[in-house]
Amino acid sequence: MVQISDFPVYEGTIPIDEVRSTHKRILDKVETIRGRTVRTDNASASEILIEPEADPATPNTPPLTEPTPHEPPPIQQAIRVKLPIAVKLVGIVTILLVLSLGAITVLCSILVSADVKLTAEDNNFSVNRRVAEAVQTGLRGIRAAVTVFYYDLEAIRFNIQPDSTDAENAAADFFFEHNPQIAAISIDGASLFTNKTFFRDKGGDANMPRSWLAAEGGDLDSAATDVILLRNASPFFGFPVLVMRLPLSGSISEIFFTSENFNTLLGEGDNVSFLLNEIGDVLLHGNPDILLSGANFRQIPFVKNILDNSSSNMQTIYTDEDGVEYFGAVQHLNIGSVTLITIIRTSIVFGGIMETTVRNIILSVIVLIMSIITVVLFSRTISKPLRTLTGAAAKIEKGDYDLRLSVKSRDELGVLTDNFIGMGNSLENFEKFTNKTIVKLAKQGRLVRIGENKRTTVCFALIRDFHKVSDGLEAGAVVDFVNDYLRLMVPCITMNGGSVDKFLTQGGVIIMALWGTLETAGAEEDALNSIRAALSMRAALRCFNKKRRQKLGSHIPLVKLGCGINTGEVVAGQIGSDERMEYTVIGDAVNLAARIEGPNDLFDTDILISEETYNSVGRYLITKEMRSISVKGKEKPLRLFAVVNVRSAARAKSMLDDLKKIEGIDIDICKKCVGPEGPRSMNEVRQRWRP
């Protein structure tokens, strides 16, 4: 504790014990009120600690004195509410509905799935059979047409020997006119008849069939002479073309025809059909890109099993390499050693079931939501007030006492809400009598009772010649004047990282502020922040004087500031007893800061700093060294420095930005006190005290 009575300038003032006794009365009242409040302590937002209520006869009247040590107030064990009532009811209803409706949905899905599976297999097999018959009919039609053309050529050659070329070409033109889907016919590799109109429409070359036979027809020549074979020539031609090897009375004919007419037969809704030859080449497919790429499906395990199986038809379920499951139906055609496969995804088959299941789930969700709404509406008369009180407890824990609660019922919750309001008001009033930073650190458990040595910057700021300023004012006017003054000065301290330790009344109104005790930004930055705060107070005071003279007249005396700042080692800690405790600092550095303020009257200055502070941050400031003074208890005279301005424009801008946040500040006036437009000498400082 600073021994203020040792300071000559403060002698004969009000004892600090009177301030302590006022604090004690407030603490006693708060401790008494706690016997009937609801608080959260360390509980979470959903855990309400309910303590005993006051006497129902006088629910809003707390006892004025705390009970004697021999008769402690009855304290019931705190009840922790882990789950709100609404959540419990909603949980029960949800479990019942999920179990009942879920069981119904699962049973329906299982039973219906079996029936749908049988129907899907029958439908897929029927589609496969119909497409196989259509493809087989088309291939037989081509075989029959070419067979007739072949025998027509034989008849022409027999009747018109030796030169029958013109007659054969005429017969070929007639044939292609009536069979435009056929592109070319080769007989024994010697005679080639081409449909010139076909190739012209496709943009191809009429010699392409001959080139294909020379390049890729070798496997047809090596096959048995009595077997009909089909090959995919689409990659070579660049458009869908199939080749049929057809044995005819000792001759072999290769028939080139388009597969486009067949592709229209392959798709029936969601069922996909494709035709494979004996080696697994894709001959027909709804996707023309597969034909043009010359795809071969034989390496697919499902296809390999089908091609190796001699059964004429079959139905199976298989899964591809991507894990997709299909129903597959198979038909081996009686022409060309080809196989038609029709598939459909099981996900499509069971899509209807899934839709039904989804509808059931949606219905269940709707029922669940309606039930939840009913439960919530039923329980909101309890849960909503409890949630409100929980939020109020959380706000109190954070230091926000503006609860804005209203009593809407006359039951226990109404009484509890009324007590919350009273507790918030009491705590709000109490916190104004102490340091908010201390309250914050105390809540976090960061204040310890043992003392700590800390390097601290201490500032004493007072109103110079307070008796002249307050002379002639009534008691109420003096209090209003002091409060208006402090409303501007205190933010200047807190915005610059300082904490107000206490207000003293020796010889006027004194603010004792500290940097580096509760929180620190580093010793050098703490010292610089204290001077920033003092310069901000100088600027704020100029605004205060202007506003006061505009209101009361230019004849009233100016309010002048006197600041003493010192940096040094102090002992910081909680001082007091269990009944009354205060966090403060003691030490020679504190006494010296108070004594440094006094010479402001002698030098006609407003901000004086010690040599220790100057050595720490003097390079950032514009200062003027004043005459050294002798101080009781010090062997050497003290060097003092008057602060004129800060050197850094960036620091000045930061100070001005902070000043803008204070209500009632005229920033244009502040620019004349600090920064590039501020004073450069002590004489300029004195000139600018006047607004």
Buried (B, 14 or more C-beta within 10 A) or exposed (E): EBEBEEBEBBEEBEEBEEBEEEBBEBBBBBEBBBBBBBBBEEBEEBBBBBBEBBEEEEBEEBBEEBEEEEEEEEEEEBEEBEEBBBBBBBEEBBEEBEEEBEEEBEEBBEEBBEEBBEEBBEBBBBBBBBBBBBBBEBBBEBBEBBBEBBEBBBEBBEEEEEEBEEBBEEBBEEBBEEBBBBBBBBBEBEBBBBBEEBBEEBEBEBEBBBEBBEEBBEEBEEBEEEEBBBBBBBEBBEBBBBBBBBBBEEBBBBBBBBBBEBBEBBBBEBBBBBBBBBEBBBBBBBBBEBBBEEBBBBEBEBBEEBBEEEEEBBBBEBEEEEEEEBBBBBBBBEBBBBBBBBBBBBEBBBEEBEEBBEEBEEEBEEBBEEBBEEBBEEBEEBBBBBBBBBBBBBBBBEEEBEBEBEBEEEEEBBBBBBBBBBBBBBBBEBBEEBBEBBBBBBEEEEBEEEBEEBBBBBBBBBBBBBEBBBEEEEEEEBEEBBEBBBBBBBBBBBBBBBBBBBEBBBBBBBBBBBBBBBBBBEBBBBBBBBBBBBBBBBBBBBBBBBBBBEEEEEEBEBBBBBBBBBBBEBBBBBBBEEEBBBBBBBBEBBBBBBBBBBBBEEBBBBBBBBBBBBBBBBEBBBBBEBEEBEBEEEEEEBBBBBBBBBEEEEBBEBBBEBBEEBEEBBEEBBBBBBBEEBBEEBEBBBEBBEB
